[in-house]
Amino acid sequence: MKKNRPICLLLCFALLLTLTPRAFAAEPDQTSTGEATEETGGTTEPQPTPPPGTIPPLDPNAGYNLDVTNGCHSPDAASPMRTEVLSGTAHAALLYDENSNTMIYGWNLDLKVDPSSLTKIMTSLVALDRMDPAEEITVTNAALEHVPEDALVLGLRAGETLTLEQLLYCLMVYSANDAALVIAEAVGGSEGTFVSWMNDKARELGCTGTNFVNCHGIYDAMQYSTARDLLKMLLAALAYPVFRTVYATYHYELPGNEVFPESRQLYSTNYMLSDLGPEGYYDTRTTGGKTGITGDGRHSVVVSAADEGLGLIAFILEAEAEIDENDYVVSFREFDEAEALLNMGFDSYTYTQIVYQGQVLGQYQVTNGENALAIGAGRSVSAVLPKGAKTQDLVFRYQQGNQQLTAPVTKGQRVDILQIWYGSVCVAQTEVLAMNTVRLRTQTQDLNGPGQEGDAVTRGLLFAGALVVIILALVGLLYLIRAVRVAAYRSRRRKRRQSRRRSR
C-alpha cells in the first residue's frame, strides 16, 4: 500500500485541478469582444476600447442635434475641411456639400459683404413662408413708386395679375427689382414690414452677420451679410420645391395678361446654367444659381452643381471682373472662380458610407447586469472625404467613452454619441444605441449564474466551500481505498489459514 500512495496522491491532485471552481476564471471584461452574447446572437469583430471623448459630456435632458458645429458637418462649421486661399479675387468664398451638410472649403466665411441681388434669396424665402405660390398678386402703383432709379426692372404694370410663383421667376431668373417690391407689398403690406420679417428670419436661421434694409439688394451701406449666412438662407429656401425649380431655371417665358398681352422672355445671368449664354462658362453639372453685382461693381454668384453623389454649392462673393478700356467685361471671374471651386470639390472628394444603421460597434460591461451590452450605430453615416482616404485614417470618438453603464439597460436606448473625425475635422456623427437588453442581476444569479460578475468575498466563499468539499471527498476516497485494501488483506490471510489446516 505504501508503494501505491504516491500514485494516489498524484490522482488526488489531478482531481483537485479538474474540480477547481470557476472563481479563478477570467472576469467578463477580460474576454474577447468577439464572443457573442446570448441575446444578440452571431459574432462581431473585436473592437478597440472607445477612446475617451474630448467633447463635453452629453446632457441626457437636452435634445440631440445632428449638426456638429465644432467640426465641418454644418453651415456653422468652425473648421472647414480646407481653408487655404483658392478663390482668386473674391473677398469671400465657400464650397458646401448639400447632401452631407459638409463645409468643404471656406474663406472669410464671416466677413461682412454687400449681398447685392443675392438678397432676393431671402425675399423668396420669406414670401414662400407666408404665401402659397399659386396665390395671385395684383401689381399696384404704390409698389412701383418705390423702385429706385436706374434699377433693373422687368417693366411690370399696375393692374397686372400674376401668381407668386410667376413673380419668383421674375425675381430670381431676371433679377427684376420691381418684382421684389411687388412681392414685398403683397405679402407684408409694405416693404418696411416685409424687410423686418427678413431680419426676423435671418435671426431664426442663426445668421449673425446679416442686416437687411431693402428687399431687392440695391446697395445700401447698412445692408450686409456673410457667406455663411447667405448659405443658411439658400439651404432654407431650397427646402421649397418651387424655389428649387425657379433657382434651376435659365430661361422662362412669362405669359401675357390683360394689361400686358405679350409674353416676356426671361433669361438668367447665371451663364453656367446654359450654353445660350457667353461661351466658355456653361457647365453641364450646374443645377441652379443666382448672380449679383455690388455697389462698387464687384460680381457675386452662387452656383449649385451635382455629380458622383455630391451636391455642391459654391459661393463667390465680390469677385473683381476683368474690364477693358471701354468698360466692357472681358472675363466674368466670378464664374471662373466658382468653376475652380467646383472642380476642386468633384476631383478631390467623394461621398463615402462609414457605418450603417444597426452596425455593432463594440461591447460594454454593465454594472449589476446579467450580461454584456452590444452597442451599435443609431443611423447610417456617410461623409465627404478626400479621395483615397482609408478607414484607418478616421478616428472614432465617443462623447462618454469612459462612462460606467448600470443595469437595467433597454434595447434601443441611447447610451452615447459617436463622432467621426478626419484629422482635426469632425465629418459626421451618430447616436450609439443599445443593441440588446441588459436586466438587473439578482442575488441568486450573483452566486450561481454562469459567467456572472461577483465581488471578491463571494468568489472567495465559493472557492473555500468547494475546496472543503473536495478535501472531504478525497479523505472519504482514501478511507474507502484503505478499507477495501484491508478487507482484501484479511481475506487473503483467512484463505492462507484455511489452506494450512487442510494441509495438516
Sequence and secondary structure as in RCSB ss.txt:
>XXXX:A:sequence
MKKNRPICLLLCFALLLTLTPRAFAAEPDQTSTGEATEETGGTTEPQPTPPPGTIPPLDPNAGYNLDVTNGCHSP
DAASPMRTEVLSGTAHAALLYDENSNTMIYGWNLDLKVDPSSLTKIMTSLVALDRMDPAEEITVTNAALEHVPED
ALVLGLRAGETLTLEQLLYCLMVYSANDAALVIAEAVGGSEGTFVSWMNDKARELGCTGTNFVNCHGIYDAMQYS
TARDLLKMLLAALAYPVFRTVYATYHYELPGNEVFPESRQLYSTNYMLSDLGPEGYYDTRTTGGKTGITGDGRHS
VVVSAADEGLGLIAFILEAEAEIDENDYVVSFREFDEAEALLNMGFDSYTYTQIVYQGQVLGQYQVTNGENALAI
GAGRSVSAVLPKGAKTQDLVFRYQQGNQQLTAPVTKGQRVDILQIWYGSVCVAQTEVLAMNTVRLRTQTQDLNGP
GQEGDAVTRGLLFAGALVVIILALVGLLYLIRAVRVAAYRSRRRKRRQSRRRSR
>XXXX:A:secstr
 TTTHHHHHHHHHHHHHHH  GGGS  GGGS TTS  TTT S            S    TTS     BTTTTBST
T SS SB S  STT SEEEEEETTTTEEEEEESTT  B  GGGHHHHHHHHHHHHS TT EEE  HHHHTT  TT
       TT EEEHHHHHHHHHTS  HHHHHHHHHHHHSSHHHHHHHHHHHHHHTT SS B S SS    TT BB
 HHHHHHHHHHHHTSHHHHHHHT SEEEE   SSS S EEEE S TTS TTSSTT   TTEEEEEEEE TTS EE
EEEEEEETTEEEEEEEEEE  EE TTS EEE HHHHHHHHHHHHHHHHEEEEEEE TT EEEEE EETBSS EEE
EESS EEEEEETT  GGGEEEEETTTT  EES B TT EEEEEEEEETTEEEEEEEEEESS B B  HHHHHH T
T    HHHHHHHHHHHHHHHHHHHHHHHHHHHHHHHHHHHHHHHHHHHHHHHH 
